[in-house]
Amino acid sequence: VTRALPDTAVVDAPAKLNAFLRVLGRRDDGYHDLESLVLRLDLADRLEVHAHAGGARFRTLSFALDVTGEPAVTAGVPVDEDNLVLRAAKVLADHRGIRGFADISLHKLIPAAAGLGGGSADAAAVLVALDRLWGCGLSPAELLDLAASVGSDVPALLSGDPVVVGGRGERVAPVTVADLGWVLVTFDFGVRTPDAFAWWDEDGGPTGPDPRTALLEAEASTRDDHRGNLGSFAAALFNDLAGPVIRRHHRVGEVQDRLRVAGAAASVMCGSGPTVAGLLPPDVPRLDRAAEEDLLELSGRGCRYVRSLSGRPERMPEDRPGD
Ligand code: C5P
């Protein structure tokens, strides 16, 4: 987070990848209990938030949002109060009885409805930025509560640390995982999160292995013998929503298989899909051209190379007015 003008914050909102995602079961409230390892990626949306609150100057609350980016990325991203950015701003304003304004420019790089948590990342970034610009001073627990009320993926994206999430997403515990290289294959269609969970229900809900092994392997991959451990971490990746999505969108399964043949140590669907991530061994920084072309043909969008990052994103530096 860097500070530009007074009352303005420029914030990165990084995408996420679920290295494993276990669906434990449907709850009475319609949500599903999960266990998932969420990794932050070096692919991020960028928000510029201009905001002010309080004092005698403001008698009302107003919001403005504009969304920019390539048409393929912004297609279907709402620009009204359905956008999670405005939902998050409203939740925080209601919580604190804010009067003032927030004027937000969102530059999208994370594909929408792709399973990469783009909208949730934007919401998390806005909560953190407005908490500061409006001077709310929320505790971490309050921020987590508000994040969960905006969306199940938002709490996991507040800190930027790799986290294991529980409950429907509101329980978050930081863990240590090495930086890893991935190839993401995105598709020319999206999957709505409620659909992926409904398909899991319809199909009789397969639940994957206890992810403790996967987590231990992930943590082990941070040690010196990183290379040797990648194989066992790779073997521990899974996503319980993948089967139900692949049964309805066969190309997702084909991409998953093709990635392994092309040299990925493992491949796993991201979140509720359809994006598929291939874990790259350290000696395979990229796939070969022929594999990239096949994947483009299968997916309609093709490959992009990213890293999952172990550290927190940059914290806010000291104020640098006019910077
Ligand atoms: O929390 P959020 O609004 O992002 O969730 C969207 C939908 O995804 C929910 O209404 C629900 O159908 C499904 N979902 C779920 N279990 C979760 C997260 C989301 O069933 N843990």
Residues whose N, C-alpha, C, O or C-beta is under 5 A from the ligand:
A	BS01	C5P	G30 Y31 H32 V150 G151 S152 D153 G167 R168 G169 T193 P194 F197
